[in-house]
Amino acid sequence: MKIVVLDHPRENPGEIDWSVLNQYGEATVHSRVPVDQLAEAIGDAEIVFLNKSPLTREVLDACPNIKFISVIATGYNTVDVAAAAERGIPVANVPSYGTAAIGQHAIALLMEITNHVAYNDSEVRKGRRESAGDWCFWDYPSIELENKTMGIIGLGRIGQSVARVALGFGMKVIAHDQYESDEMKALGIRYVDLDTLLASSDVISLHCPLFESTKKMINRETIAKMKDGVILINNSRGALIDEPALAEALKSGKIYAAGLDALDNEPPAPDHPLLNAPNCFITPHISWAALECRQRLVRYSIDNLAAYLAGKPTNIVNGV
């Protein structure tokens, strides 16, 4: 059996050993394959691992030997899952591998906004402490989170992780989600409708999936419903936010600050409106990048193959 890994440079820049795949067949591992060479790279392989490589209907047509596709990610929009289903090819993903780390990164973005850690470190290194004429200085006061309201849109695994930390800070937590958790209610989290969350929250953190119904859910209309000076956190999906509208709100001060780990188009163009927006903190889509997360991601992707070969496929996203 031939196995091909099409792209793995971000999951595995050198710390993770793919050789375990050889126990399942003859494995060829590529760091990255140009889009126009995907069909050639797959060839007559039966098993395909991928992350960002687009496995289109045309590629599937050109590679009739494919029997199973394992996506090294939670999102699987790079695969034409309908075309795969038509051909009887199961597509598996990894639904959960980085809950704690992704929640941790959301809090890190919030902490940078409230405590200005990187900025103050930079100013100290410039000699500001010596020139300030006192034992301390600040250009921006820190923000105390206790008794403020955290509104979480999407209270799934990651949202719940963020909620628990917010409760630990002494924050009040409200949430908007299609499903309500008795466990979260027992912790004191209150479920509310979206308009109530927008109007009541001092901090809004997005942890919902990207559907047509959630695309650009943060826009001029919903921003207008928010408190003046709200903080917005998004390390879920960039397309949840109308980015020009957010840039305008940051410039006007309607939104005090935004912490983002995902943008609609990545990498952003040099003229992206958020790159020069005030109080906008952007990290390069790294919430998931802890070594422990990446180890789980690769291991679970290979586990999906093992389950398929054992006749007990798991994490199948296209109903095959």
N, C-alpha and C positions, 0 to 999 in steps of 0.2 A: 504494500500500500504506500502511495506517495502522499506526502504531507508538505504543504508550503506555507510559510509565514511571510506575509507580504510587507508588513511594516511594523517595526517595534522600537524605533529609536527613543521615543519618549518613555515607554514603559520600561525599557531596558537599555540604558546607555552604558551597560557593562557589568552591572552587579548581579544579573540573573542568568542562570544557566538554562538554555533551551534544549540541551542535549537529552533531557528526559523524554522528549518527543520520539527519539529514535527507538524506544521500546515499543512504540505503536506502529512504526513504519519507517520508511526512508524520508527523512526530513531535510528540507532546504529552507534556510532562514535568510531572508533579505532584511536589510536595515530600512530600505525604502525603495519602492518600485515606481518609476514614472507612470502616470496614468495611461499613456498610450502603449505601455509595455506590459500591462497587467495580464492580459490573456496569454501572452508569450511566457510570462513568469509562472503562471499557473500550469500551463501546458496540459498534461494528462493527469494532474494530481487529483486525488479523490477528496482530500481534506484541505480546507483553506482556513487559515487564521488571518485576521486582519483587524485593524482599528480604523484608520481614516481612509484607506484605499476604497474608492467607489466601485462596488461590485454591481454593475448595472446589468440590465437585461441583455445588452449586447455582449458583455463579457461572459455572462452565463451561457449565451448561445454559442460562443466560441470555445467553451470549455465543458463539453458534455459529460466528462467523467466525474464532475464534482458530485459528491454524495452528502457532504456535511460541511457547514460553515460555522466557525466559532469566532464570535466577535470579542475582541480583547477590550471590552468597554461595557458600560451600561447602555449608552445610546447606540442604536443600530440603524440610524437613518442613512448610513453610507451603503447599506445593502438594499437592493430592490427585493424586499421580502415577499411581495406578491409574485414576482417572477420566479423566485426560488420555490415558493409553494406550488406553483403550477408545474414545476419540474420534480416535485416530491423531495425537495432538498430542505431538511430542517436547518433553521438558523437559531443558534443559541447565543445568549449574551451573559453578562455577569451582573445580576441585579443589585448586588450590594457587596462592596469590598472596602469602602473608605468612609463609612458613616462618621466615625469619631474624628478623623483627620479633617474631613470637609467641614464638619461643624466647628472644629477648632479654628479653621482658617476664617470662617465667618466672624468668630469672636476676635481673632487677630486684627481683622480689618476694622472692627468696631473699636478696639483698644487703640489703634493708631489714631483714629479720629478723636477719641475722647482724651487721650493722654499724650499725643504728639511725640511718641518715643523716638522715632527716626529723626524728626526735625530737631528735637532738643539735643540729641546726640551729635548731630551735625554742627549745631551752634556751639556746643561745648568745645568741639575739636577746632573750631575757628578762633577760639580764644575769647568767646563772649563772656565766659564766667569770670575771667580775670578783669575784663573791661567793664563789667556790670557794676562794680563798686559795692557789691553786697555778696552775701553768701549764697544767694539764689537769684534767679531771674526767670521770667517767662514772657513770651510774646502773645501766647494764647492760653487762657486759663484751662485747666482740665475740667472735664465734665463728670460729675458724680452720677452714676447710674441708679443708685438705690432709690426706690420709690417711683422711678420713671416707668413708663409703659412700653414694653416690647410687643410689637405686633408681628406675628409670624404667618406668612401666607404659604400654606403647604406644610402641615404638621405630620409629615411622614417620619421616617427614621432620622434623617438629618435634621429636620425641623425640631424634632423632639430632643435631639442632642443639644441643639442651641438653646432650646427652652430651659433645659435643666441648668445650664450654666447661667442663663439670665436670672432664673430663680435664685441661684446661689449668690448673685450680686444684690439680691433684694429687690429685683424688679418685679413689677406686675406683668404677667404674660397673658395676652389674648391671641387667639388664632382664628384663621379662616381656612376651612378644609371641607371637602365633600364628606369625609368620614370623621366621626368623632370618637376619640379614645377615652374609655372610662378611666384608664390608668392616668392619662394626662389630666382629666377632670379632677381626679383624686389628689393630684399635686397642686390644685388650685388654678389651673389654666382654664380660662373661659373662652368658649367658642362664640364667635360673633359673625355677623354678615360683613361683607367686604367694606361697605360704606362706613360702618361703625369702626372697623379696624383702621381705615384711613384717617378718620377724623380724631381718633383717640390716641394714636400711637406717637411716642417720642422717637422710637426707633422702629423701622419696618425692615424685616429681613425676609428675602424671597427664597423659598425652598420648594417650589412647585415645578412639575414637569412642563415642558413646552408643548402645548396643544394649540390648535387654532383658537380655542376659547381663551387661552392665556397669552397668546402672542401680543406684544405691545400693551400688556395690561397696565403698565405704568406709563401713562401718557398725559397730555395736557389736562384732560378732563379729570383723571384720577388724582393727579398731582394737586389740582385746585381744591380737592376735598381734604387734603392732608393738613395737619397742623403747620403753622409757620415755623421754620427752623427744624424740621424733622431730619433725622439721619436715615439714609437708605443703604441697605447692604444687599448685594446680589452676588453670590457665587454659585448660582444655579445655571441658568441659561441666559445668554446675552440678549436674545430676542424677546425676552419678557419686558424689555424696556424700550420705549421710544427715545432713542439716545439724543437727538436734537432737543426734544422737550425737556429731558433731564438737564442738558447743558444750560438751557435757558433758565430753568428753576435754580440751578446752582449760582448762576450769575446774578439773579435777582435776589437771592437769599431765601427764597421760599423753601428750598431744601438747603439745610446748613452744610451737609457734607454727604458724599457717597463713597462707599467702599465696594469696589467691583473686582471680581476675578474672572468675569466672562463678559465678552462683548459680542455684538451681533455678527460682525465680521472679524476674523482673527487671522493674522495680525492686523491691527487697525492701520488705516491709511494715515500718512503724515498729517493730513488736514482733518482728521477725525475730531468732531466737535468737543469730545470729552477730554482730549489730551491737553487742552488749554483752559478747561473750565476750572474755576476756583474750588478748592476743597474737594477735589476728586482724586481718590487714591485707587490706582489700578495696578493689580498684579497679573502676571502673564498666564492665567488659567492653570494655576499650580495647586489648587486646594487638594487635589487627589494624589499629589506627587511624593508623599512620604514613602520611603523605601518599603515600609511594612505594607502599605496599600498596594504598591506595584507588585510586590511578591505575591500577595493574595490574588491580585488581578490575573497574573500569568498562571498561577496554580489553579485557580477556579476555571479559567478558560480551558486548560488541559483536562481538568476533571470533567468538563462538559463533553470532551471527546471520549474520555474513558466511559462515561455513562452511555453515550450513544453506541459505542462498540459493544457494550454489555447488553444492549437491547432495552435500556431503561433511560432514554434521553431526558435530560432536565433542562430547565431554563429556556425552553423553546419559545420563540417569540412570533412565529408565523403559522402556528397551528398544525404543523406537519408531524 
